[in-house]
Amino acid sequence: MPRYLFIILSLVGGLLFSAHHLHAAEPDHNVDICIYGGTSGGVVAAVKAAQLGKQAILIEPGQHLGGMSSGGLSYSDMGKAATVAGMAREFYERIGKKYNKPLETQLEPHVAEQVFEEMIKEAGVTVIKGEPLQKVLKKGPTIIKLITEKGTRVAAKMFIDTTYEGDLLAAAGVSYSLTREANSQYNETLNGIQLYEIPQVEFGKVNKIGRRKDRRGLWDRAIPLDPYRIPGNPESGLLPLIDAGELGTIGEAAPGVQAYCFRLCVTDQPENRIPIAPPANYDPARYEIVARYIAACEKAGDEMDLRWFTKHDALPNGKFDFNTAYFGLNFAGGNKNYSEASHAERQKIIKAHENYARGLYHFLKTDDRVPQKVREQVSKYGLCKDEFKDNGGWPHQLYIRESRRMISDLVMTEHHCRHKEVAPKSVGLASYGIDIHEIRRIAHKGVMVREGKLLGHTGTRGPYPIGFDAIVPKASECDNLLVTFAISASHVAFGSTRMEPVLMILSQSAATAASQAIDAGCNIQNVNYQRLRTQLLADGQLLDWPSPVKKGQSGVRVITNADQLPGIVLDDSEAKFTGDWSESNGQSSPIGKSYSHDKNKDRGKKSAHFTPNIKQSGDYEVRLLYTWHPNRASNVPVTINSADGEKTVTVNQRKPALIKQVPVSLGMFRFESGQPASISISNTGANGYVVVDGLQLLPVNLAKEERAGKRTSGYP
């Protein structure tokens, strides 16, 4: 065959081949909005898009809808319940109806999944299950279509990533981070490498149920544990479940995300119970560090029970939500490479988490080194026959606390959580504390430590807005995508925004914004925010919380930004409350927009616990802030745990908390950087209302200057 003829035939054949594939590339679905990820947020986004008259499709790589909200996280973390609005609140109200209640946040997984399926059916949304994302096709910064591993092609005008992993944003070439940023990057204090836990045997006095006066339980403490196979011999190697590597420099950037786990739904009802079977490769030697933990706790005098190994919260119908503990369901280090792994590789990592959990519970049930009481308690519980029926009672969703985090024009940081900065263009509120679980279990100075775990240094200063620009990429990277879980946030801020109600809130806002972008024919970054805001408010979203600075009822300035005051200042919104407290603004507060009181009820059952972050060792004057009144208690017990030990003082709240604009002192106390510190207010024996408005720790030299009139206190 002449060469020129071969070339012509080849060109013709190539054109025919291209034409064939162009035809084959036509989408199987062409919709207005494509939502990838059947999480709680995915369902909300799809339903809201349909309600706004848009054709929506929801793609879920697995076989179930609801993500963690139907996958084991049955005791919901809400933060301030009043901030849960719009469709997120509707979900909990629908759950409530299943139990004949107005609203319910403690739910059975199958009931949650039923509600999500009902919402999808009512909205008429098309759902594709069992099809993980393979790739994304773009034209410039615009996503044209996505293709699943089964070859399904979905074209859309707008796309929403509601996955925990940020898979769609990554496939679309959007910038993201899997690194804990250095504190210096965003001028934060809690980011990067962190070690707040100081292992120690001494824990202080506890009551008959194992709690100190600050409500911290024995089961919460870090106790010194030898991490080496041969105790005291580093050359013998590390025990299983201990990661290799040095601590590093506090505050410096480091890889790693929060530990993952399964949240188990269990029961002690024999007729509905499935025994938790061990993994096929069970080896008790894998849990040697747990055995050493038990031995250390017993040597310290602990009367151990189930609380040492799992937080367990009651659910309806005789069920419980098993969470983690010091040695619980968290498989620290087990999630390495998960975020960037293929769907098939992820299934292996997920199975490894299941095997870890099954092995731990088998160890706790059967090993002679485990106290008999613990063995008996663990043996009482099993998986539920009526939950996760297609998986033998085991949850279908691994708790992905953190994965990819988008990097956009607005990055939410610690400063937004603590009201030092306010994110513009609010699309929803977050309010939960900065809750960061351990990243690594490592050897440090001859003992095991949980690196990355934050303890009581995690309060926000009340609800705060998440800005629109944190849920959309940079326009140059993608102009028709929104992201509602893997939002643009630092590792620290993400520890607060990652809660399920927030995912639903942001997903409703994202679907509304996507619909408006389609109507306006603009890219997502150019949506008219005022128009978006009007629609969100009309649909029941809550976008604002009271301003940091406002006028009190009597015209007196109310300070709500604690950073205006010297020293370490904590508002009552940063306290951990035990019992049912009430929020009030009946009197002008020295700090904050409101204060908390115990309702003058349930003596001895209520407390407020502050855990200040001591950055610099020194002597501090401790000040309790409250609103005074004749109906207050004159004998409020306040317990200070400092480097000096534990001391309880009594405060008369019938007398003013401020004298000549300077707070009354509870005394001078020594606090050491990195060491546990706490101040607790109780209503034990109180003879009136107990009020908590805030706390101030002021270096002694500054306190003396205030009292001498050489500096102003900053109070009204």
N, C-alpha and C positions, 0 to 999 in steps of 0.2 A: 504494500500500500504506500503510495507517495506520502512523504512526510507532511505536506501541506494539507492533504485530505484527512490525515490522522488528527491534525491540530483542529480542523474545522469540526470533525465529528466529536472530538473531545469537548470543544466549547459548547456545541449544541447539547451534548449529554449533560454537561455541567449546568446549563441553563434549565434543562428539564428537571434535574435533580433539585436545583434551588427552588424552582417553582413548586415542585412536589412538597418540599419541606416548608415553604412559605404557606401553602395551603394547610399542611398538617399543624403549623404553628398557630392557627386560628384558635382563640380561646374557647375552652369548654364552658366558661361562664364569663359574662361581661356585665359587670354591675357598677353601681355608683360607689359603694364603699366595701372594701374587703378587710375583714378583721382576722388577724392571725393570732391564735391562742385562745382556747375555750376556757380561760380562767373566769373567775367571777367578773372581772373587768371586761373580758371578751363578750360575755353574755350581755352585760349592761350596755356596752357600746353598740352591739348588733341590734338590740331591742330599741334603743333610743334612735338609731339611724332609721329603722323601719317606722317608728312613730312619727318621725319628721318627713315621712314620705319618700325616703330613699330606698333603693333596692340594695339590700345588704347580704353578704355571705360571710359565714363564720367558719373558719378552718381550725380544727383541733388535731394536733399530731397524735393524741391518744384516743381513748374510746369514751371519755367521760367529760361532762361539762362541770364547771365550778372551781377547778383548781383546788387550792388548799381549803377554800370555804366548804367544799363538799368532800375533801380528801383527807380529813382528820383534824384540821384546826377547828375544833368544835366549840372551844371556849374562846370567843372572839376577843382580840385585843383592839379596843376602840379608842383609848385615850379619853378625851372628853366627849361623852355621848352626844351632847348638844350639837357638835360639829358634824355629825353624821346626818346628812340631808339628802334630798333628791331621791334618786333611784336606789342608792345604797340603803337609805332608811326604809324605802319601800320593800327591799328584800327582807330586812329583819322584821318588818311588819307582817309580810306574807308568812314568814316562819312562825311568828307569833300566832297567827290564825290557825296553824296546824296544831297548836297546843292550847287553843282557846285563851290566848293572851293578846294584849295590844301589840306587844313587841317582844322578841326573844333573841338573845345573842348566844345562849347556850343551847346548842342544837345537835341533833343526830345527823351524821353525814348523809344518809339516804334521804332524809327529809330535805336537806339543803339541795341535793341534786334534783329531787323531784320539783322543787320550786323553780330552779333554773330552767329545767325542761319545760315547765308550764309557761314561763315567761317567753321562751323562744317560740313555743307553739302558738301562743296568743298573738305574737307579733308577726307570725308567718315568715320567719327568717329561715333561709336555706342553711343547713349545717353539713359540713363535710368532716367526718371523723376518721382517725387512723391514717392521716396523710401528712407526714412531716415535710417541712419546707426543703426543697432541693436548691433552688436558685431564684434570683430576681433578674428581670430584664429591665434595663433603664434606657431612656433616651435623654442624654444630658443629665440634669438633676431629677428627672421625673421617672418614677416607677411606672412602667407600662403594664407589666404582668408579673405574677409569680408562678412558679412551677413546683409542684409537690414531687416527692420521691416516686409516687405512682404515675407521674406524668400528667396529672390534672393541671390545666392552665387556667388561671383566673386573672382577667383584666379588670381594672377598676380605675376610677378617677381619683379616689383617695384610699389610702391604706392606713390601718391602725395596728400597731404592734402591742398586743396585750399579754405577751408571754412573760414568764419570770426571767427568761434567759436573754431577752433582747435579740432573738434570732433574726427577726425581720430587719431590724435596723442594721445589724451586722452584715447581712446579705446585701443590703442596699448601699453599703459602703459608707455608712455614717460613723463618725468618730465615737469611740467609747473607751472606757477604762476598766481594767480589772485589777488596778493597783490601789492600795491604800495610799493616798497622797501624803506627801510630807506636810507637816503642820505649816511650814513656811509657804507652801503653794497658795493657800487661801487664807493665810494668817489665822489658822485654827489652833485649838489647844488639845483636841482629843484624837487627832488623826495620826496616821502612820503607825509605827511600832509602839505598842503600849503595854505596860505592866502595872496594873493597879492592885493586883492581888499580891499580898505579902504572906506567904505560908507561915503560919504560927500555930502552936498548940493552944496557947492561952486565948480564951474567947470572952472572958468576963462572966458575970453572974447571969444565970438563966432561970426562968420560972419552971414550973413543973411540966410544961409541954416543950421545953427546950428553947425558948425564945428569950433574948435579952430584952431589956426595957425599950430598946429602939426597934423591936419587932424582928430583928435579924435572927434567924434560926441557926442552931448548931450545924444543920445540914447545908448551910450556905457557905461555911467558912472554907478557906484553903488551909490545908494542914500539911506539914512537911512530909514528902514521900521520896524515897530513894528511887531514881529512875533507871538504875543499872541492873543488868541481869544478875551480877554478883554485887550485892550491896556494898557501896563504897569504892567500887572498882570501875572507873570509866572505861578501862581497856576491855572489859567484858562485853561491852556493847549496851545499847539501849533496850529496854523492855518493849514488847509489842505495844502499840497505841501511843508511843512516844515518838515524835518527829525529830529527825536529826537537824542540826543547825544551831547557830548562836542566836542570842537574843537580838543583837544589833543595838542601834542607838535610838533611844526613845524619841519619838516624833519624826523620825526619818521615814521616807517612802519605803514600802515593802509590798510584795505580791501577796495575794490571798484574800479570800472573802469569808464571810461568817460561816461557821460550821452548819452542815445540813443534818436533818434527822427526819424520821417518820414520827408523826403525831398519831399515836395509837388510840383507837376507840375500843375500849375493853369493857367487860362486864364481870360481875361476880355472881350473876344469876345462872345456876347450873343448866337450866333448860335452854339457854341461849348462848352458852359458852363453848368456845373452841380452844383447846389447849394451845399455847404458843410453842410450837415445835422447834427444836434446835436446827441449825443449818447442817447440811450433810457433812461439812468439814469441821464440825465443832471441836475445839481444842481448848480445854480450860486454861492452858498455859498462856493463851492470848490475853487473858484477863488477870494476869498476875498483879498488875498495878492496882486493879480494883481490890484484890485480896489485901494488898499492902495498905490501901486506903482504909479498909475495914479494920485491920489490925491497929492502925494508928488511931482511929477514932475510938475504938474500944479501950486502948491504952489510956486515952485521954479521959475516959469515963463516960463516953457517949452511950446512951441506951438507944441503939440504932433501930430505925424502922423504915418503912417504905419511903418516907420523905427524903431520906439520904440519897435516893436513886431516881426518883421521879416526882415532879410536881403533878398531882392528880386532882382534877377538878370534876365535880359531879355534873352529869348531864341527865336529860330526861330518861325515864324508863330503865333505871338501874344501870346506867352506863357511865363511863368515866373517860375523860381526856387525859391520856398519859403524855406528859411533856418531858423535859429533860431536867437534869440536876448536875451536881458537881461531877459525878460519874453517872450519866444517864444516857438518853437516846442520842445526844449529839455525837456524831462520828467525826471528831476534829481531825482535819487533814485528809479525810476521805473524799473530799470534793475536788482534789487537785485535777486539773485538766478537764473538768466537767464542762465548763462554759464553752470551750472551743471544740469539744468532742462532737463526733457525728451522732445521729440519733441512735444507731446501733451501739456505739461505744458508751453512750450515756446509759443504756439499759444495763450494761455490765457494772457501771459505777452505782447505779440505783440498787442493783442486786447486792452489791457489796455492803451498802448501807443496811439493807434488810438482814443480811447474814450477821452483821455486827450486832444489830438490835436483838435478833433471835438468840444469838449466842450469849449476849449479856443477860437476858432474862433466864435462859437455861442455867447459866452460872449461878445467878441469884437464887434460883429454885433448888439447885441440887448440890452445890459445893459445900462441903463440911465447914469451910472457913467462914461462910456466911452465917450470921446469927440466926438462930432458929426462928425468932420472931419475924425476921425479914423473909426467910424461906417460906414460912407459912403464909405471910401476907401476899407475896408475889404469886404463890401457887393458887390463891383464891381467884385470880383474874385470868381471863382468857379473851381472845378475839370474839367478836359478835357474829353469830350465824346470820343475822339479818342486815349486816353491813358488808359492803364490798363483796357481794355474793359471787361475782365472777373471778375473784382473786383469793378465795379461801378466808375472807375476813381481813386480809391485809390491805392497808390503804393503797390506792392506785396512784397517789401523788406524793412524791418526795418533797419535803419542805425546803424549797430553794429560797433561803432567806435573802440571798444577794448573789448577783451574777454580773453581767455587763451593766455598766452605767453610762448612758449617753453623755457626750460632752457637747454642749451647745452654747449659744450666745449667753444664756443665763445658766449658771451652775448654782444650785441650791447648796448652801453651806451651813455650818454650825451657827453662823451669824444670823441667818434667817430664822433658824429654829429658836434662837434666844433673843429675837427682836432687836438685835443690834442693827440689822438691815431688814427692810421690808421688800419682798419680791413684788414687782409691779404686775399689773394685769392678772389679778387672782382668778384661778379657775377651780379653786377648792381649798379647803383647810385641812391641815394635819395638826395633831395635838399630842400624839403619843410621845413618850420620852425617847431619848436617843438610846435605843436598846441594841447593843452590839454583843453578840456571842463570840466565844473564843475562836481564833483562827488556827492557832497551833497549841499543842501540848509539847513542851520542850524541856530539856534539862538546863537549869540555870543555877549556878553556884551550888551544884550538888543536889538540887531538889527539882521536882517536877513543877512547872508553872503553866498557867493558861495564858499565853500571850494573845493580846488583842481584846480580851474580855474587859468590858467596862462594867463597873459595879454601880455604885450610887452616884456616879459623876455624870448622870445622863439626863437630868431634867431639862425640859424646855421651859420657856417663860410664858406658858399659856398657848392657846391655838395660834397658828400663824398661816399666812397664805402661801400657796404654791403658784408661781407665776406661769403664765401661758408659754413663755419662751423656754421654760424647762421641759415642756412636753413636745416641742417641735425641734427638728434638727436645724443646723445652720442651713440657710437657703441655698448656699452653693453646693451642699452635699445632697440634699433631697428636699423637694418642694411640695410633695404630696403625701407626707408620712407624719403620723403622730405616734407618740410612745407614752404609755400610761403606767407601767411598772418600772421599767429600766430607765427612769427619767434622768435628766441631767442633774446630778447631785454628787457631792463629795461622799466618800465612804461614811463620814460622820453623819451628815444630814440624811443619807439614805437609811441609816439606822432608825430614823423616826418616820420617814415617809413610806416605808415598805409595808405598811399594814393593809390588810384586806379592805377595810372600809375606804381607805384613801384610794386604792386601786379602782374601786367602783366609782367613787366620786370623780376622779380624773377621767375615767373612761366615758362617763356620761358627757362631760365637758368636751372631750375629744371628738365624740360622735357629732355633737352639736356644731363644733367648729368645722369639722369636715363637711357637714351638710351646707353650712353657710358659704364655705369656700367654693363648693360646687355651684351654688346658686349665683354667686358673684363672679364666677369664672376666673378666680384668682388663685395664686399659690397659697399654701396654708399659712405661710408667715405673714401674708398681707390681709388676713381676715380683719374686718373692722371690729376692734375689741369692744367698743361700746354697744354695738349691735349684739355681739356674742354675750356680753354681760347681761343685757336686757333679757335675752332668751333664757339664759341659765337661771336667773332669778325667778323668771316666770315659771320655770319648770321645777322650782323648789330647791335649787342649790343654795348653799350658804357660802358666801365669798369673803365676808369681812368679819373681823372681830374688833372689839373696841380699841380705839387708838391708844398708843403707848402713853400719851399725855392728854389729859382731859381735865375739865373743871369738876370739882366735887359738888355735892348737892348744895353746899353752903357757899359756893364760889371759891373755896380754897383749892389751890392747885394740888392735884393728886399725882404722885410720881408712880408710874408703872414701869418705867425703864430703870431697872436696878443698876444699870451701868452708870447712871448719873451719880451714884453714891460711892464713897470710897470703901476700900476693903473688899471682902467677899460678901456679896449680898444675894440672898435667895428669896424669891417671892413664894407665897404659900402654894402657888401652882407647881412649884418644883419639889414639894414635899411628897412623900409616899404616905398616904393616909390608910389607916386601918379602921374599919367600921364605917358607919354611915354619917358623913359630915355634910353640912349644908353651906352653900356659897351665898354670900350676902353683900350688899352695898348700902345697907341701911345707915351706916355712918361713913364719913370720909376716912379712907384708909391712909396710913402713913406711907404705904407702898402698895402699888398695884391698884387695879380697878375695883377689887373686891377683897373680901377676907373670908375665912372659913370658920365655922363654929360647930360644936358637937351637938347642937340642938338641946343641950341640957338633959341628955338622956344616956342610958346604958353606961353607967359608971364602970370604969375599969376595962371597957371593951373598945375604947377608941384611942388612937394615937396619931401623931403626925411626926414623920421621921425625915430629917434633913441629913444629907451626906455631902458636906462641902468639899470641893476639890482644893486641897492645900498645895499650892505651887511653891511656896517659900516657907521654910521652917521659921518658927518664931513664937513670941508671946502675943496672944490676941485677946481683946476684950469681946466677950460674947454678949449680943444684944437680941432680945426677943421683941418683935414688933407685933402689936395687937391694937385693937380699938377698945378703949376702956369704957366702963359703964357700971352703975350700981348693981345690975343683975349678973355681973360676971363673977367668976370664982375668985376667992381671995387666997386660994391655996393650990395653984396650978403647979404640978410637979414637972420640972424640966431636967432631963438627964443629959449631961455632957460627957461624951467619951473622947478623951484627948490623950496626948502622950503622958499626961499626969495620972491617967487612970480614969475611973468612972466617978462622977460626982452628981448628985441630985440637989437642985436648989428649988425653992418655992417662990412663985411669982404671984403677986396680988394684982389681978387684972381689974380691980375696982379703982385702982390708982392709975394716973396717966403713964403711958409708955414713953412719953417724951417730956422732958423738963427743960425748958428754954431751948426747944428744938433739938435737944440731944437725947438719944434713947437711954433708958435706964440700963445699967450694966448688971449682968448676971455673974460677973467675976472675970478674972484674968486666967487664961489657960494656955498651956504650951501645946502647939500642934507641929507635927513633923511632916515634911513633904513626902508623899508616897505612902504614908501610914494611914490606916483606917481612922476616920474621924466622923463623929455623928452627934447630932443634937436631937433629942426626942421630947415631944410634949405629950403628956397623957392626961386623961380625965379621971384617973383613979382617985377616988375620995374627994372629987371636986364638989364645992358647995355652991355652984352656979355655972353659968355658961363658960366654956373654955374656948378661947378665940386664938386663931393663928393667922397672922397676916404676913409674916416674913421673918427673916433672920439676917443678922449682920455680924460678921467677924472682922474687927478692925484692929490693925496692929497697934500695940499699946502706945507707941510714941505719937501716933496720929490721934488716938483717943484722948491722950493728955492735952494735946494742942486744942482739941475741940472744947474740952471742959475749961481750959484756960482762956477761951475766947480768941485764940490765935488763928483759928480756921473755922469756917462754917461747916455745919454738919451735912447740909444739902437737903434737910427735911423742911417741910412747910412750917 
